Amino acid sequence: MNNTINNMITTLKELVSYNTVREEAFPNAPFGKTNRECLTRTLDIGKELGFDTFDCEGYAGHIEYKGTGAELVGVLGHLDIVPAGDGWTYPPFACEVHDGYMYGRGVLDDKGPVVACLYAMKKLKDEGFVPTRSIRLIMGCNEENGSTCVERYFKTETMPDVAFSPDGDFPLIHCEKGIVWIGLSIPTNLKFFSSITGGDKTNMVPAKASAIYSGELDTEYFVSKGLIAEKCDTACQCGKAIKVTAVGRSAHGSTPAKGDNAINKLLAVICEIENDQNLNYLYNTFSKDVDGTNAKIKSTDQKSGDLSMNFGTITTDNSTLKISLDVRYPISLTLQSILDIIAENAPLGHTINVLNAQAGLFVDPDSALVKTLMGIYKKHTGSNSPSIAIGGGTYARELKCGVAFGPMFEDEESTIHMPNERLRLDYFEKMFHIYYDAIKELSK
Ligand SMILES: [Zn+2]
């Protein structure tokens, strides 16, 4: 085992040394040259370990362990990363080990798990194991930027019959809500406020929102309402206008209740001053709750839990207000039913469009796939925790019959996408054993 873990560490170090953020596209390198090099090198390592490989024009690739039957087991991971960013104690591409942790961008998300699965396949091969289902370790190169990698891959390559993605959490994620980002524009006729803006991303609770006020009220009035108010400088060409800003707290769009939405705070004050029917509609419909009650889309089911809704962004364009909403809906609901309800209740002259939509994912917790993987997880950890349903989206959504399985253990604090992303080396070994059993059982 010592030898295997050492080889895993060596391979992981090599893969982490490639800064695989998305870069400018080149022929055969759709996500940039470094991504291209990393994929080539990973496939070469697969060849060196005795497997067949396939390169899907630089979008993705796979390492294959041939079985005797026609069916396919998929393991879906990715080689791209989010930018390292600032605030690291140790260099983000050097894989230094301190106190039992290896530090580096991608050690957990998702190069470490990919390496663990590759060496699990190698161990099975060394032991002379003959799988019935062929095993494909599929590696995408832009999971962090929309997953067009696997979209392209599955256009021409076979969808696995069963699969897991080591790019989520243990024990296992069997249900992911549907996600839709809705853009809504409505005409308004505001007398005192202009340049209403807030939020940068639909899938984040906005921490800041502001507007320009021109009227008789003074800055103290807005301060008394909990807003920051400052006299506009001459640069904004509005004379004695006041810039008012609401400050909230950011959170992920899949858990809006954890944040404090600055747009909602700002609109509450603006609505008191303006008497605009359409603005009131926006505020009353989308600002007062995060479960869709006032938007009449509140819904829940046992499989996936409650619908959630986040008021993500707002901008003004002349007399039109444009907003975006991030809605995470239970799998028993259809996207169309949500759009229909919002359109039905929106004021005259509105336009509604879908900015992004991802269907939900549900794999029966009683299915052979879930039961097998949950049994393996329990065997290695002793944990009795049930599989989970989430509002976020994992890579497993790209699969027809797949779940997210690891690599985050239950007692671990996630450092994914943060400075000092780190991998506990004894957990690296543990995940290797879990993935070894998983690949073996699913391919029998
Ligand atoms: Zn990931």
Boltz pocket constraint, residues with backbone or C-beta under 6 A from the ligand:
constraints:
  - pocket:
      binder: B
      contacts: [[A, 78], [A, 109], [A, 110], [A, 143], [A, 167]]
      max_distance: 6.0
